[in-house]
């Protein structure tokens, strides 16, 4: 069974940092593009970041310079390092993966382009 499991969420003060992890099981991530979405309270889910199999990373404007996506294929895990966190970063964060690269058709930010989703991990930024 193909599965993604996120961890690392929690409560952090504004300006603080968190690192989210996403462990894959049932498949090897090195052949998959990966990414993160998030959903804030009372808002639609939004795309945050994406990484190709070769390590090219793209970010939504609101997190550029603060968030970093990375992958460790040996550990079959994707990470999201989040620095300088703001209250507006409060959301449930979801890890995603797919074998087909949506960058080729310019659709990296569409949820339906990703077949595999984690269950989500809550990040709360508050003083």
C-alpha positions as CSV (number, residue, x, y, z in Angstrom):
1,X,0.0,0.0,0.0
2,X,1.4,3.4,-1.1
3,X,1.4,5.8,1.8
4,X,2.8,9.2,2.8
5,X,3.0,10.1,6.5
6,X,3.7,13.6,7.7
7,X,5.2,14.6,11.1
8,X,6.8,17.6,12.7
9,X,3.9,19.9,13.0
10,X,3.1,21.8,16.2
11,X,2.8,25.2,17.9
12,X,5.5,27.8,17.3
13,X,5.9,31.5,18.0
14,X,6.1,34.0,15.2
15,X,9.6,34.1,13.8
16,X,10.3,30.6,14.8
17,X,11.1,27.5,12.7
18,X,9.7,24.0,12.2
19,X,10.8,21.1,10.0
20,X,8.1,18.9,8.5
21,X,8.9,15.4,7.4
22,X,7.0,13.2,5.0
23,X,7.9,9.5,5.0
24,X,6.9,7.3,2.0
25,X,6.1,3.6,2.3
26,X,5.1,1.1,-0.4
27,X,7.0,3.0,-3.1
28,X,10.3,4.8,-3.7
29,X,10.2,8.5,-3.9
30,X,13.2,8.9,-6.2
31,X,10.9,8.4,-9.2
32,X,8.3,10.8,-8.0
33,X,7.9,14.6,-8.0
34,X,6.9,15.8,-4.6
35,X,5.4,18.8,-3.0
36,X,3.5,20.4,-0.2
37,X,0.0,22.0,0.0
38,X,-1.6,23.6,3.0
39,X,-5.1,24.5,4.2
40,X,-5.7,27.3,6.6
41,X,-8.9,27.6,8.7
42,X,-11.9,28.6,6.5
43,X,-9.8,28.8,3.4
44,X,-9.3,26.7,0.3
45,X,-6.3,24.4,0.2
46,X,-3.3,26.0,-1.6
47,X,-0.1,24.8,-3.2
48,X,3.1,25.7,-1.3
49,X,6.0,24.1,-3.0
50,X,7.1,21.4,-5.5
51,X,10.3,19.6,-6.3
52,X,11.3,17.5,-9.4
53,X,13.1,14.2,-9.2
54,X,16.3,16.0,-10.1
55,X,15.9,18.5,-7.2
56,X,14.5,21.6,-9.0
57,X,12.3,23.5,-6.4
58,X,9.6,26.0,-7.0
59,X,7.7,28.0,-4.3
60,X,4.7,30.1,-4.0
61,X,5.5,33.7,-3.5
62,X,4.4,34.0,0.1
63,X,7.0,31.5,1.3
64,X,10.0,32.2,-1.0
65,X,13.1,32.8,1.1
66,X,11.5,31.3,4.2
67,X,10.6,27.7,3.3
68,X,12.9,25.1,1.8
69,X,11.8,21.7,0.3
70,X,14.3,18.9,0.2
71,X,14.3,15.2,-0.4
72,X,16.4,12.3,1.0
73,X,15.9,9.5,-1.4
74,X,18.0,7.1,0.8
75,X,15.5,7.7,3.6
76,X,12.5,7.9,1.3
77,X,11.6,11.1,2.9
78,X,10.6,14.7,1.9
79,X,11.2,17.6,4.2
80,X,9.9,21.1,4.5
81,X,12.0,23.5,6.5
82,X,10.0,26.5,7.5
83,X,11.8,29.6,8.9
84,X,10.6,33.0,10.0
85,X,7.1,31.7,10.5
86,X,4.2,34.0,10.5
87,X,0.6,33.6,11.9
88,X,-0.7,33.4,8.3
89,X,1.4,30.2,7.9
90,X,-1.0,28.5,10.3
91,X,-2.6,25.6,8.4
92,X,-2.7,21.9,8.0
93,X,0.2,20.9,5.7
94,X,-0.1,18.0,3.3
95,X,2.7,16.2,1.5
96,X,2.0,15.0,-2.1
97,X,3.7,12.9,-4.7
98,X,3.1,11.8,-8.2
99,X,5.0,9.8,-11.0
100,X,3.9,12.3,-13.7
101,X,5.7,15.6,-13.6
102,X,3.0,18.4,-13.8
103,X,5.7,21.0,-14.5
104,X,5.7,19.9,-18.2
105,X,2.1,21.2,-18.6
106,X,2.4,24.1,-16.2
107,X,0.1,22.6,-13.6
108,X,2.2,22.1,-10.5
109,X,-0.3,24.0,-8.3
110,X,-3.4,21.9,-9.1
111,X,-4.4,19.3,-6.4
112,X,-5.7,16.8,-9.0
113,X,-2.2,16.5,-10.5
114,X,-1.0,14.5,-7.4
115,X,-2.2,11.0,-6.8
116,X,-0.6,10.4,-3.4
117,X,-1.4,12.5,-0.3
118,X,-0.5,12.4,3.3
119,X,-3.0,12.8,6.1
120,X,-1.8,16.2,7.0
121,X,0.0,17.8,10.0
122,X,-1.1,20.9,11.9
123,X,1.2,23.9,12.1
124,X,0.1,26.7,14.4
125,X,2.0,30.0,14.5
126,X,0.9,32.0,17.5
127,X,2.3,33.9,20.5
